[in-house]
Amino acid sequence: MASTVSALTIINNASRMLGDIDAVNWTVSELLAWLNLSQVEMVNLSPRTNVKNVPVKLASGVKQSLPADGILLFDIPYNYKANGTFVSTTINHVPLLVLNKRLPNWTTVTSNQTVKHFSYNPSDPKVFYIYPAQPTLTAYVEMAYAATPAVIPNATAGTTITVDDQYQNVLLNLMLSKALAKDGEYGNNDIKAREYRLLAEQELGLGSAAQTTTDQAQKPQPKK
């Protein structure tokens, strides 16, 4: 779903909360830069906040890469028909160790456009492997992955944030944290900056047992 929250709305809210309604100490362009940084920081903190689920064209061979904006792979559930518009057969996640043990020659098996398995290690987050290898004429698969948010180009009225609307308050708190850190030596700004960042992390559920369980559950698991 496309975002509907205006970037300027969040910037104006930040200016009011900073007591700088005329954007003198913290300019609009400065706050826009921090809003963009806050979007990226939020997704780095919690990749589930910006997930794409789209058809992706594979490369030939077994070794594959996430799309250019990819951060972390969640799942590759289905093959697509050749034109990338119709769902075809299912794909199972199999750990590389298991694939190596059960099919020692899996990297040399005759190539086929229909993928049966994929292997992924979050420690090498932008690379995954498929079985069997793709031929020269490659096909599409459905892919769910965490993506780097698109840059918000300007603060003109009508220009929206590029993550889901539900995260607008998280972005505001991260922006305020960055803004106050700029003048951290004045008053209690350094303390306030840490407090706003903590509020953002709490809203994302970071550190909570429930969210830890959710994050673990989102890792690719073998399908039964």
ChimeraX attribute file (.defattr): number of C-alpha atoms within 10 A of each C-alpha:
attribute: neighborCount
match mode: 1-to-1
recipient: residues
	/A:1	6
	/A:2	10
	/A:3	14
	/A:4	14
	/A:5	19
	/A:6	18
	/A:7	24
	/A:8	21
	/A:9	18
	/A:10	22
	/A:11	26
	/A:12	18
	/A:13	14
	/A:14	23
	/A:15	22
	/A:16	13
	/A:17	12
	/A:18	15
	/A:19	12
	/A:20	14
	/A:21	15
	/A:22	12
	/A:23	18
	/A:24	9
	/A:25	15
	/A:26	19
	/A:27	15
	/A:28	19
	/A:29	13
	/A:30	13
	/A:31	24
	/A:32	20
	/A:33	17
	/A:34	22
	/A:35	26
	/A:36	20
	/A:37	17
	/A:38	21
	/A:39	28
	/A:40	21
	/A:41	17
	/A:42	23
	/A:43	19
	/A:44	17
	/A:45	13
	/A:46	17
	/A:47	20
	/A:48	19
	/A:49	19
	/A:50	21
	/A:51	22
	/A:52	17
	/A:53	14
	/A:54	14
	/A:55	21
	/A:56	18
	/A:57	17
	/A:58	22
	/A:59	17
	/A:60	17
	/A:61	19
	/A:62	20
	/A:63	17
	/A:64	17
	/A:65	14
	/A:66	19
	/A:67	16
	/A:68	9
	/A:69	14
	/A:70	19
	/A:71	20
	/A:72	25
	/A:73	27
	/A:74	22
	/A:75	20
	/A:76	24
	/A:77	21
	/A:78	21
	/A:79	24
	/A:80	23
	/A:81	16
	/A:82	17
	/A:83	10
	/A:84	17
	/A:85	12
	/A:86	14
	/A:87	16
	/A:88	17
	/A:89	13
	/A:90	17
	/A:91	22
	/A:92	21
	/A:93	21
	/A:94	21
	/A:95	17
	/A:96	17
	/A:97	11
	/A:98	11
	/A:99	18
	/A:100	13
	/A:101	10
	/A:102	10
	/A:103	12
	/A:104	11
	/A:105	10
	/A:106	16
	/A:107	18
	/A:108	12
	/A:109	11
	/A:110	11
	/A:111	18
	/A:112	18
	/A:113	22
	/A:114	25
	/A:115	24
	/A:116	18
	/A:117	21
	/A:118	25
	/A:119	22
	/A:120	23
	/A:121	16
	/A:122	14
	/A:123	8
	/A:124	9
	/A:125	14
	/A:126	18
	/A:127	18
	/A:128	18
	/A:129	21
	/A:130	25
	/A:131	27
	/A:132	21
	/A:133	26
	/A:134	22
	/A:135	17
	/A:136	12
	/A:137	11
	/A:138	17
	/A:139	23
	/A:140	25
	/A:141	28
	/A:142	23
	/A:143	22
	/A:144	19
	/A:145	23
	/A:146	23
	/A:147	25
	/A:148	23
	/A:149	21
	/A:150	13
	/A:151	14
	/A:152	17
	/A:153	14
	/A:154	16
	/A:155	21
	/A:156	11
	/A:157	10
	/A:158	13
	/A:159	17
	/A:160	22
	/A:161	29
	/A:162	21
	/A:163	26
	/A:164	16
	/A:165	15
	/A:166	11
	/A:167	18
	/A:168	19
	/A:169	14
	/A:170	21
	/A:171	27
	/A:172	23
	/A:173	24
	/A:174	27
	/A:175	28
	/A:176	28
	/A:177	26
	/A:178	22
	/A:179	22
	/A:180	21
	/A:181	18
	/A:182	15
	/A:183	14
	/A:184	16
	/A:185	11
	/A:186	10
	/A:187	9
	/A:188	12
	/A:189	17
	/A:190	18
	/A:191	14
	/A:192	16
	/A:193	22
	/A:194	18
	/A:195	16
	/A:196	20
	/A:197	20
	/A:198	16
	/A:199	16
	/A:200	22
	/A:201	19
	/A:202	13
	/A:203	13
	/A:204	18
	/A:205	15
	/A:206	16
	/A:207	10
	/A:208	12
	/A:209	10
	/A:210	10
	/A:211	14
	/A:212	12
	/A:213	10
	/A:214	13
	/A:215	14
	/A:216	10
	/A:217	11
	/A:218	12
	/A:219	15
	/A:220	21
	/A:221	16
	/A:222	13
	/A:223	11
	/A:224	5
